[in-house]
Amino acid sequence: MQTEVITQREALVIRRLILEPGEAMPWHIDACHRFSVVVRGEQLRIKYRDSDEQITVAVHPGLADWDKPNARVHRAINAGATPYEEVVTFFLDAPGIDPQPEHP
């Protein structure tokens, strides 16, 4: 997994994320509202740690959407055959918070 903070302000973080095929993000929660834009990729799988529930999402370059905070521990896995890349704008509720704190 590769991440890069593109810019950061008091209540805003813009970050690039790249997952290679089969690669997963760490278990985390989503602590704030965010706007995501897919740069490349085919398919993501969202797994929840508290159950066997999985959601598979077809993605494509240019796909964009708003997401709300989610306190349920989960992770995204690149289920496609090509790298997945997104640019996410996080709208922080308080300056300096981690928008996706890990839950080992």
Buried (B, 14 or more C-beta within 10 A) or exposed (E): EEEEEEEBEEBBBBBBBBBEBEBBBEBBBBBBBBBBBBBBBBBBBBBBEEEEEEEEBEBEEEBEEEEEEBEEBBBBBBBBEEBBBBBBBBBBEEEEEEBBEEEE
